[in-house]
């Protein structure tokens, strides 16, 4: 976006300061909803330590909510693990985009992998200079990590005292959390179609498959949609294909 | 060690390995158009399915209860660009309120 801007380029030092500030605000804002993760985790039957291993080691919001959502819905541990791993695949893609800007090897190599999440990748992507991309990645990554774990602990401690999660609407909160994670991805008609088809596959297979597996069956919708040949008739679609091919 | 603990640790380490792998694999693999499209659509399909199962199922039964109202409130707030925490808390309050009134 900023590359296409006609005004003279922002000085690197200013850009670094800007993305660093944004990174910390993203960290605080995102970290706050760790409260809902922690509360859902312990209300779903995990203990505080299990919730905190997910927050600190798994450290990927969608995957964590998927894990506790499947367990809370009475699903199997295997189903919960597979659902969280499949949702974690997108972090692999962020690594591809970031591999040239971030230091490799040593503890920094492990830290950059652990901090590779939606927010850090997105904040890095807003910067133009390599210095600012690095600063944006580390500020958002460290910021989210610190606040996410802090607020997850608070939520997990509070969630233990919830005797009936349904009475507090925590089951509805989990569904709403998934909807909120899905919402920003629904910009294109294809995405809406895939989400709706996947929801139907999950509901249709729920009575016949063990709990947790309907979600995985629905993942096949993405595979099928990805393998379908694209209609390349209109200019709009040719445009999107070129954009994707970059 | 309980099965739940094994799942928590295995899935957590697995998620870390997925992040780490992104920095190891040669980029041309994921630039193949079909693989790129599947990996882009995968989280969308999974989240769509998770909304459905978390919102409309109980065990192996499909049920309509107060969660539907929670999801409706969440959708309206998301369309109004409300922050994540507001959306989640409002959905919980809507469902809890209806249950307090004896529905769902």
Interface residues (C-beta under 8 A of the other chain):
Chain A: X29 X30 X32 X33 X35 X36 X45 X46 X50 X53 X54 X57 X58 X59 X60 X62 X63 X65 X66 X67 X69 X71 X73 X74 X77 X78 X80 X81 X83 X84 X85 X86 X87 X88 X89 X90 X91 X92 X93 X94 X95 X96 X98 X99 X102 X104 X109 X110 X112 X113 X114 X116 X166 X167 X168 X169 X170 X171 X172 X173 X174 X175 X176 X177 X178 X179 X180 X181 X182 X183 X185 X186 X190 X191 X194 X195 X196 X197 X198 X199 X200 X201 X202 X203 X206 X207 X208 X211 X214 X215 X217 X218 X219 X221 X222 X223 X225 X226 X227 X244 X245
Chain B: X3 X4 X5 X6 X7 X8 X9 X10 X11 X12 X13 X14 X15 X16 X18 X19 X20 X21 X22 X23 X25 X27 X30 X33 X34 X35 X36 X37 X38 X39 X40 X41 X42 X43 X44 X45 X46 X47 X48 X49 X50 X51 X52 X53 X54 X55 X56 X57 X58 X59 X60 X61 X62 X66 X67 X69 X70 X71 X73 X74 X75 X78 X83 X84 X85 X87 X88 X89 X90 X91 X92 X93 X94 X95 X96 X97 X99 X100
